[in-house]
Amino acid sequence: MSDKESLVIASKVKSYIKNTGDLKCSAAVMDVLSDKIRAICDEAIRSAVADKRKTVQEKDIL
């Protein structure tokens, strides 16, 4: 998997922003959100590994 593959569903994010804030959403937002999700996942992976688990759990998401 490419590190720059989108991890969000653009149509869902755009719809949420439109319905919640009556705003439009630039395409670059998807890249930024994907980068933030990657960082959260990386930290969760480190937490699970440190606890000697093979499953990332909700408690690993800070």
C-alpha positions as CSV (number, residue, x, y, z in Angstrom):
1,M,0.0,0.0,0.0
2,S,1.3,3.4,-0.9
3,D,1.9,5.8,2.0
4,K,0.0,8.4,0.0
5,E,-3.1,6.4,-0.6
6,S,-6.2,8.1,0.7
7,L,-7.6,6.6,3.9
8,V,-10.9,8.6,3.8
9,I,-14.0,8.5,1.7
10,A,-14.0,11.9,0.1
11,S,-17.7,12.0,-0.6
12,K,-18.6,11.2,3.0
13,V,-16.2,13.9,4.3
14,K,-17.5,16.5,1.9
15,S,-21.1,15.6,2.7
16,Y,-20.4,15.9,6.5
17,I,-18.7,19.3,6.1
18,K,-21.5,20.5,3.8
19,N,-24.3,19.2,6.1
20,T,-22.7,20.3,9.4
21,G,-21.2,23.7,8.4
22,D,-22.7,24.5,5.1
23,L,-19.2,24.8,3.7
24,K,-17.3,23.4,0.7
25,C,-14.2,21.2,1.1
26,S,-11.0,21.5,-0.9
27,A,-9.5,18.3,-2.3
28,A,-6.3,18.9,-0.2
29,V,-8.4,18.2,3.0
30,M,-8.5,14.5,2.1
31,D,-4.6,14.3,2.0
32,V,-4.3,16.1,5.3
33,L,-7.0,13.9,7.0
34,S,-5.3,10.8,5.6
35,D,-1.9,11.9,7.0
36,K,-3.5,12.5,10.4
37,I,-5.2,9.1,10.3
38,R,-1.8,7.5,9.4
39,A,-0.2,9.2,12.4
40,I,-3.0,8.0,14.8
41,C,-2.7,4.5,13.4
42,D,1.1,4.5,13.7
43,E,0.9,5.5,17.4
44,A,-1.8,2.9,18.0
45,I,0.4,0.2,16.5
46,R,3.3,1.2,18.7
47,S,1.0,1.0,21.7
48,A,-0.3,-2.4,20.8
49,V,3.3,-3.7,20.2
50,A,4.5,-2.2,23.5
51,D,1.7,-4.1,25.2
52,K,2.7,-7.3,23.3
53,R,-0.7,-7.5,21.6
54,K,-1.4,-8.4,18.0
55,T,-4.6,-6.4,17.9
56,V,-4.9,-2.6,17.9
57,Q,-7.7,-1.8,20.3
58,E,-9.7,1.4,20.9
59,K,-7.6,2.1,24.0
60,D,-4.6,2.5,21.6
61,I,-6.2,5.4,19.9
62,L,-5.2,8.5,22.0
